[in-house]
Amino acid sequence: MAQTIANPTEQVDIRFSKYVAARKHRYDSHMVAGVPDYAFASDYALRQKVKAMPGAYAFFKAVTNTVVPVQRQINNMNSVKVTPNQFPKLYAILKHCAETLGIGIPTLFVINEIGTLNASTYCYDDADPLIIIHSSMIERMDDAELMSVIGHECGHIHNNHGIYNTAVNVVTNLVTGTLFNIPGIRQIMQLLSQPIVNALNMWSRAGEVTSDRAGVICCGEAESTQSVDAKLASGAIMGGEAINIEELIRQYDTLRASPVRYYEWLASHPASVRRILAVREFMASEVFYKWHPELKKPNMHLYNKQELDMRCNKIISVAKSERRARQ
């Protein structure tokens, strides 16, 4: 009698419920009190201060609920939506970043903008998030750098930055002019006090550190994120010539030592050199290797989360800037 050979795949559990449970476990293992474990502590703390300002959060939430649908339809009309059949390589990067962080795949539009390097995210509550990336980014970034950019934007979504990002866009006039045609918005904007503007910019600078970390997690390395930050400083218009990151970092001491740094109070993003240094600190932390244990080497000295955030606070802070020890 012929012997029956067992099918080895019969022992593989392919139940969808098991897949969902495994994904949920991975997602939950990276959440601490409802906040992603890689989030910069100052990001969450400053968001809570903004939220506590009487009337501010409710106002910006209402604005966001209006802006996001408008932005979606404007981009449906004037931009190109990224799908598996439209810019499939870009869609694969988007899908990888979303799955790495454990979020749904956002809608991504490429807009015709060759003058500036930029990408932005619009989202609120549980609505489908929207990412917009300038065509200049596609043109001047390689695939790994685009993964960092898109991972950064997915980090905004993962950390519920949507309403706060919209608030920053509003106070810095970055949102499309359509917003200011809404009755009453312009008048309310004129009444916003400078402390609210300063608080939003301070939060935004911290939020960028969080989202840069998300980009690093999606890439599995920091070189691409550092390169993106350097290109944002130069416009990446030097015919593809690589930027000397170490030479750029040497500008750091000049920045720290000068009172001119206080101009950053008016900025929604940290200076590129600060972002690069904060990313390097993240690569020396336990948090990064929790996401990528396969990259951890024996006897590595790594910062815990509290040490990481303390070091990044010294780098990002405008008021308490300290000179970097010369290497």
Secondary structure, DSSP 8 states (H G I E B T S, - for coil): -------GGGGS---HHHHHHHHHHHHHTTEETTEETTS-HHHHHHHHHHHHSTTHHHHHHHHHHHHHHHHHHHHHHHSEE-BTTBSHHHHHHHHHHHHHHT----EEEEE---SS--EEEE--TTS--EEEEEHHHHHHS-HHHHHHHHHHHHHHHHTT-HHHHHHHHHHTT-S-GGGGGSTTHHHHHHH--HHHHHHHHHHHHHHHHHHHHHHHHHHTSSHHHHHHHHHHHH-S-STT----HHHHHTHHHHHHHSGGGGGGGG-SS--HHHHHHHHHHHTTBHHHHHH-GGG--TT---B-HHHHHHHHHHHH-STT-------
